[in-house]
Amino acid sequence: MSLIEDLNWRYATKKMNGQVVPQEKVDYILEAARLAPSSSGLQPYKVFVITNKELLEKIKPIAWEQGQITDGSQLLVWAAWDGYTHNSISEVFDKTTNARGIPNNVMDDYKARLWGIYEPLGKEWHATHAAKQAYISFGLAIAAAAEQRVDATPMEGFDNNALDQLLGLSEKGLKSVVILPLGYREESGDWLINLKKYRTPKEEFITEIK
């Protein structure tokens, strides 16, 4: 099955049937998210996997009462760093050099240059930049879910501050960015399932500059 076929199969499922997604499929989706590229390899985000039913019931009103929150199998939450620090950047590079078996000081010049760029841009820029990196991971998770024939509904429609408070994200230096319920479509109750998939036509979407 090709990626294009998988992406044509998927859609933003509006009604899920409560069937549990096998753990091996969830692990595959999460591994795709983990392996996503990010700026300078910093991966300035975490993914939370929520299956606790009581917690999901609390999240549902925060997410505009969208039923996929509680009818799905797992809820994935991408939470990005709320800012960069010299220490947080250094920690990632130190782990990277350790894993590669090279001295930590090999990256000192790059770390100093990177922090010299990031620091004056301010914390609001930092949080936005980190969120952009989280979306790359999020996109790969959606594609991986489609490959596994697992339905996934991308959601920005939720109260970020309320979710941050509920999950204690601020204390961890994180901000919720986007969420993704996983599950299986309820064909008899989903108004979107039989509607034609539409995307901007290729000739309008793509501009070639030669």
C-alpha distance (Angstrom), angle and dihedral (degrees) to the residues before:
residue distance angle dihedral
M1 . . .
S2 3.83 . .
L3 3.79 125.4 .
I4 3.80 90.2 -116.1
E5 3.80 90.6 54.9
D6 3.80 89.8 48.3
L7 3.80 92.1 51.1
N8 3.79 91.3 48.3
W9 3.82 88.8 52.2
R10 3.80 94.9 53.0
Y11 3.77 127.5 78.1
A12 3.80 136.2 162.8
T13 3.80 96.1 -78.2
K14 3.79 110.8 -139.9
K15 3.81 99.5 -171.3
M16 3.81 126.9 35.3
N17 3.79 126.5 -166.0
G18 3.82 101.0 -140.3
Q19 3.81 94.9 -112.4
V20 3.80 112.0 148.8
V21 3.79 117.6 -114.3
P22 3.83 109.5 -130.5
Q23 3.79 113.3 -106.4
E24 3.80 93.1 -121.8
K25 3.80 89.8 59.9
V26 3.79 92.0 47.8
D27 3.80 89.6 49.0
Y28 3.82 90.1 51.5
I29 3.82 91.7 51.6
L30 3.80 91.9 47.5
E31 3.80 91.8 48.2
A32 3.80 89.9 54.0
A33 3.80 88.0 51.2
R34 3.81 91.2 48.7
L35 3.80 93.4 49.7
A36 3.80 93.6 51.8
P37 3.79 117.3 123.1
S38 3.79 119.5 -109.3
S39 3.79 135.8 -177.2
S40 3.82 109.2 -74.1
G41 3.80 87.2 -11.1
L42 3.81 91.2 -82.1
Q43 3.83 97.1 135.3
P44 3.83 90.6 -157.3
Y45 3.80 95.6 -169.5
K46 3.79 143.9 64.9
V47 3.79 131.7 -142.5
F48 3.80 120.2 -135.9
V49 3.82 119.0 -159.3
I50 3.79 111.8 -154.5
T51 3.81 124.0 -167.3
N52 3.81 100.1 147.3
K53 3.81 104.2 120.9
E54 3.80 95.7 -151.8
L55 3.79 90.9 51.7
L56 3.80 92.0 47.2
E57 3.80 89.6 53.0
K58 3.81 88.0 55.4
I59 3.80 91.7 48.3
K60 3.82 94.2 50.2
P61 3.84 96.3 74.9
I62 3.81 89.0 43.2
A63 3.83 86.4 56.3
W64 3.80 95.6 53.2
E65 3.83 92.9 -93.9
Q66 3.79 93.0 -69.5
G67 3.79 106.1 172.1
Q68 3.80 96.2 -144.7
I69 3.80 88.2 74.5
T70 3.80 91.9 69.5
D71 3.83 100.8 20.8
G72 3.79 92.9 54.5
S73 3.77 127.7 83.6
Q74 3.82 101.9 -124.2
L75 3.79 133.7 7.2
L76 3.80 115.6 -145.0
V77 3.79 117.4 -158.2
W78 3.80 122.3 -166.3
A79 3.80 110.9 -152.8
A80 3.79 118.3 -175.9
W81 3.78 129.7 -156.3
D82 3.78 111.1 -89.0
G83 3.81 89.6 -138.8
Y84 3.78 146.0 -14.9
T85 3.79 126.0 -106.0
H86 3.76 131.3 -175.4
N87 3.81 87.9 -113.4
S88 3.82 95.0 50.9
I89 3.81 91.1 49.9
S90 3.82 91.9 45.8
E91 3.79 91.8 49.7
V92 3.80 92.2 56.5
F93 3.80 93.4 47.0
D94 3.80 91.8 46.8
K95 3.80 90.6 53.2
T96 3.80 89.6 48.0
T97 3.79 95.1 50.7
N98 3.80 91.1 45.0
A99 3.80 90.7 52.6
R100 3.81 89.9 49.4
G101 3.79 93.2 46.8
I102 3.78 95.7 -121.5
P103 3.83 129.9 124.3
N104 3.80 116.0 -84.2
N105 3.80 92.3 -130.1
V106 3.80 90.8 65.8
M107 3.81 87.3 83.3
D108 3.81 97.7 43.1
D109 3.81 96.0 103.1
Y110 3.79 92.6 46.7
K111 3.82 92.4 47.2
A112 3.80 91.2 50.6
R113 3.81 92.0 47.9
L114 3.80 92.8 47.3
W115 3.80 94.2 48.6
G116 3.78 89.0 45.9
I117 3.82 87.7 59.6
Y118 3.81 97.4 41.0
E119 3.81 102.6 41.9
P120 3.82 99.3 65.9
L121 3.81 92.6 45.4
G122 3.81 91.3 72.6
K123 3.77 136.9 -132.8
E124 3.81 96.2 -73.1
W125 3.80 90.0 57.8
H126 3.80 89.5 45.3
A127 3.81 92.7 54.4
T128 3.81 92.4 47.1
H129 3.79 92.0 48.2
A130 3.81 91.9 49.0
A131 3.80 90.5 49.0
K132 3.80 90.2 53.7
Q133 3.79 89.3 55.7
A134 3.80 90.3 50.4
Y135 3.81 89.8 55.7
I136 3.80 91.0 59.1
S137 3.81 89.1 56.8
F138 3.80 89.8 44.1
G139 3.81 92.1 54.0
L140 3.79 93.0 51.3
A141 3.81 90.2 49.3
I142 3.81 89.8 54.7
A143 3.81 91.1 50.4
A144 3.81 91.5 47.0
A145 3.80 90.6 50.2
A146 3.81 90.2 52.9
E147 3.80 90.1 49.8
Q148 3.81 88.9 53.5
R149 3.83 90.8 46.1
V150 3.78 90.2 -117.1
D151 3.78 116.7 142.2
A152 3.79 116.8 -125.3
T153 3.79 129.7 -178.9
P154 3.81 116.5 -155.4
M155 3.80 110.4 -141.3
E156 3.77 132.7 -169.8
G157 3.79 90.4 155.5
F158 3.79 101.4 103.5
D159 3.78 139.8 93.2
N160 3.79 102.9 -95.5
N161 3.79 95.4 -166.5
A162 3.80 92.9 49.9
L163 3.81 91.9 48.9
D164 3.80 91.1 47.3
Q165 3.78 89.5 53.5
L166 3.81 94.0 46.0
L167 3.81 93.3 50.3
G168 3.81 95.7 37.5
L169 3.79 91.4 -121.9
S170 3.80 98.1 147.8
E171 3.80 90.6 61.7
K172 3.80 87.3 56.3
G173 3.81 93.1 50.8
L174 3.81 91.4 -108.9
K175 3.80 138.1 124.8
S176 3.80 123.8 -158.5
V177 3.79 110.9 -116.5
V178 3.79 110.6 172.2
I179 3.81 138.3 -12.8
L180 3.79 134.7 -144.4
P181 3.81 125.3 -162.7
L182 3.81 113.1 -156.0
G183 3.78 123.9 -154.8
Y184 3.78 144.5 97.6
R185 3.78 128.0 -63.9
E186 3.79 121.6 -104.7
E187 3.78 97.9 -138.9
S188 3.79 96.5 -165.8
G189 3.80 94.8 52.4
D190 3.81 104.8 38.1
W191 3.80 114.2 97.4
L192 3.80 92.3 -166.7
I193 3.79 100.4 51.6
N194 3.81 98.6 88.2
L195 3.79 98.0 37.1
K196 3.79 118.0 108.4
K197 3.79 114.9 -97.8
Y198 3.80 110.5 -116.0
R199 3.77 130.1 -165.4
T200 3.79 130.2 161.1
P201 3.82 107.9 -77.8
K202 3.81 114.5 -99.9
E203 3.80 93.7 -116.3
E204 3.81 89.8 56.6
F205 3.80 96.2 38.4
I206 3.79 99.4 49.2
T207 3.81 127.0 57.3
E208 3.78 115.7 -172.6
I209 3.79 117.4 -152.5
K210 3.80 111.1 -166.4
